[in-house]
Amino acid sequence: MANIAKGSDGSELVATSDKRLSGKELGTAVVTTDSFENPGLPPHRQRVTDTDPRRLARAARIVAWLFYLSIAGSLFTIFAYMFFPIEDGDTTSLRLSTLYIGLGSAFALLAIGIAAVHWGKAVMADKEGVDERHPVRGTPATRERAIEIFKEADEESGFSRRTVIRNGMIGAFIAFPLPAIALFRGLAPMEVDPNNELKHTFWKEGLRLTRDPTGVAIKASDLTIGSSVHVIPEGLAELPEHEKLDAKAKAAVLLVRLKPEDLNWTSDKRKSWSYDGIVAYSKICTHVGCPVALYEQQTHHLLCPCHQSQFDISNECAVIFGPAARPLPQLPITVDAEGYLVALSDFEEPVGPSFWEREK
Amino acid sequence: MTVTATPPSGGVTGKVSNYLDERTSISGAVKEFGRKIFPDHWSFLLGEVALYSFVIILLSGSFLTFFYQASMATVEYEGSYIPLKGVEMSVAMASTLDISFDLRGGLLLRQIHHWAALLFIAAIGLHMLRIFFTGAFRKPRELNWSIGFVLFLLAMAEGFTGYSLPDDLLSGNGLRIIDGMILGLPVVGTWISFLLFGGEFPGSDIVGRLYTLHILLLPLILLALIVLHLMFVIIHKHTQYPGPGRTENNVVGYPVLPVYAAKAGGFFFLVFGVVVLIAATVTINPIWSYGPYDPSPVSAGTQPDWYIGFADGALRLMPPGLETYWFGYTWSWNIIIPVLVLLVFLALVFAYPFIEAWVTGDKREHHLLDRPRNAPVRTAIGAAGVMFYAVLWAGAASDIIATHFRVTMEGVINTLQILLILGPIFAFMITKRVCLGLQKKDREIALHGFETGRIVRLPGGEFTEVHQQLNDYDRWQLVSFNDNAPIMVRPNERGKITGSMRRRAAWSRFFFEDRIAPVTRTEHKEALEHANH
């Protein structure tokens, strides 16, 4: 390939006609004297509206018409606003109101746009112009004067000379925003320790498992094999709305009943947290906290719809796919005297996404 | 407009002009900018689309603030959307529903706002790609690239904060994911999350705080930087594509008054009109079908707005089990790694103009754009970056891809994981070769002309196709590009070869080793002589 020059060829490098450029300023750029010369602007090509007066008149008519049509569009929009009211609870009226107001104003806007652009392209004089560029940097005289001003100011203020003053000022400038950072501590309540909050949930010993969102308690006998129920702790549904959401964000649980022999346990302790094939796992993904809401009955897999982490219920909700790193925490459960499912305790580990002090 | 000294003439216009000029010296600005020349090209409109979308967002957003209430206090919904009647939700959600269902034109304005926001970020992205692939970021415009990059980040931040304001199920899950990501950051994560949400997630502060960011702080910075961005465009004067008559020392185009005022002004209305047309006919973010936020339910196939996709995809493409316990603390690599990957990617985007300037060592001002083919390695790097972004983006839709094309989700994710590494490499190699191929074709045409399709039979019986030489203007397009060659390692004044010199030489080889030089006059003359024999 003769036309691929590998490496730089020193003899090819020559100074350009522009005296300001030295070889050093060029860097890797190659400038040769053997290059073509710019042929200059090509001859001007006339538009059809320049040569044919009838076409010009037509274009001007179209522009004018479009502006008047735009006025009509705006008026139509006002009429649409008045004559297409939204009837209470009627989605068709909402759709029509939105559509007609939208179409009317879109028409008004587009007509202005097309008119103005057409005016510019077809009717206005087609005179291409050329502006000269100047280097972005100031002229040598300006730059010199700027340096001089700095020097004078330095001299007059003693900025360089009086180091004690200068350093004091720099120190003060560094220090003065610090109180603002302290103020930001107030963004969260003072008395609450986040670390502690993240490690406990609403669950405690003896709380019944109730349906989400109704709060109806669940009996072990209500659950058939293969069924799954979204669960909140007893009493959570009665909390004031905001405490409810905060509590639910940690306490939401998925209850599933499998055949007891389908469940594999690593310890008897973990097995004792289940009841006759009924297991309860935190619904909050250990990745970034989405609800792991999709249960695949055939495979006993739980899927998080946000980032596709999958957990295997038959193996203590171990991660089998996706970005999550830890199994879903298991809620220890049993049944009370009346046959209702109750919690044996809170979760034994923090639920939800990992955080820095989790193991502390 | 002429502004005369005393006494004012020219009727009302003259009087008003004189009044203004005597108080503002506006005639100077008119003289300076009124006939300023702007070059013409469709790709220069991308930045305009971004600017105009921003104006549309400001207009529609201001309207929405009159009705939206950024409170997380609970109310029972009593508006006219029947399926949600009586449902407990935040005031933020209820007021958003009221805007949608009980305010005439409210839904339209909400949709204009949302569509314009999507368009804003899309236009910024395409504008950045245009700048990148044509080398418009070169001296003296490196700083304006940096400003534009910050604008891109701010636009995404605006998008995300706005997306979260309705406090619906989908945006609540988005916030939950952000919270989970913040929690996973080492050392400071727990506290940042706690301070951001005013306690535990979701708390009752976040919507109000995001609102302040969304309508005050971020738009203020955005507006200031846009002004700065445009000021630089005026100071630098616009770049232009190479062509006959165009040089590094001129700008060829049309004057602001009247042609650009008409075309650019009209273009604002065109963009506005198209956004309104889309908003009037295509539903966006139907929060009423998601319902209010509740930490327990989530719908399958949850998707963020498109511009957050690449970040979500980075989270999704992490392999399982990446978490360690060191020194008693939890290191969530499944969060830290994607966050670092995104930061490094963005840092590279930010730094590219400075990297290329260092490699080339070219200290000249560049106002003539490069055709992408004439900077093969830069174009290839851009393609690799686009590929990387695209794979992350596709990652955010892994579940949708799986269900739509009836393939396994695991298969999609594993494929994308491999593509994330190999895709950019292939994109780089293929793009570079394509560019070099196109350059060779250009060279060929510049030397020998184009094929006329006319076959002639020579006296000897040989058939040959007649080539016709290009005219001077067309040839200039093909031969007038920036040519670069690798630098040689040279000792400095003290006779030492520095490590920095070696690195620069190595990088310049990476950039310019494969090089197609532009046709020279001598080469062209030789080719002509050869053809005439």
Interface residues (C-beta under 8 A of the other chain):
Chain A: N3 I4 A5 K6 G7 S8 D9 G10 E12 L21 K24 E25 L26 G27 T28 A29 V30 V31 T32 D34 S35 F36 N38 P39 G40 L41 P42 Y81 P85 I86 D88 G89 L94 S97 T98 L99 I101 G102 L103 S105 A106 F107 A108 L109 L110 A111 I112 G113 I114 A115 A116 V117 H118 W119 G120 K121 M124 A125 K127 E128 G129 V130 D131 E132 R133 P135 V136 F184 R185 L187 A188 P189 V192 P194 N195 E197 L198 D212 P213 H230 I232 P240 E241 H242 L245 D246 K248 A249 K250 A252 K283 I284 C285 H287 V288 G289 C290 P291 A293 L294 P305 C306 H307 Q308 S309 V319 I320 F321 G322 P323 A324 A325 R326 G352 P353 S354 F355 W356 E357 R358 E359 K360
Chain B: R35 K36 I37 M72 T74 S80 Y81 I82 E88 F101 D102 R104 G105 L107 L108 Q111 P140 N173 R176 I177 D179 G180 M181 L183 G184 L185 P186 V187 V188 G189 T190 W191 S193 F194 L195 L196 F197 G198 G199 E200 F201 P202 G203 S204 D205 I235 H236 K237 P244 G245 R246 T247 E248 N249 N250 V251 V252 G253 Y254 P255 P258 V259 Y260 A261 A262 K263 G265 G266 F267 F268 F269 L270 V271 F272 G273 V274 V276 L277 A279 A280 T281 Y293 D294 P295 S296 P297 V298 S299 A300 G301 T302 D312 L315 R316 L317 M318 P319 P320 G321 L322 E323 Y325 G328 Y329 T330 S332 W333 N334 I335 V359 T360 G361 D362 K363 R364 E365 H367 S398 D399 M409 E410 I413 K440 R443 D472 Y473 R475 W476 V479 S480 N482 D483 N484 A485 P486 I487 M488 S508 F511 F512 E513 D514 R515 I516 A517 P518 V519 T520 R521 T522 H524
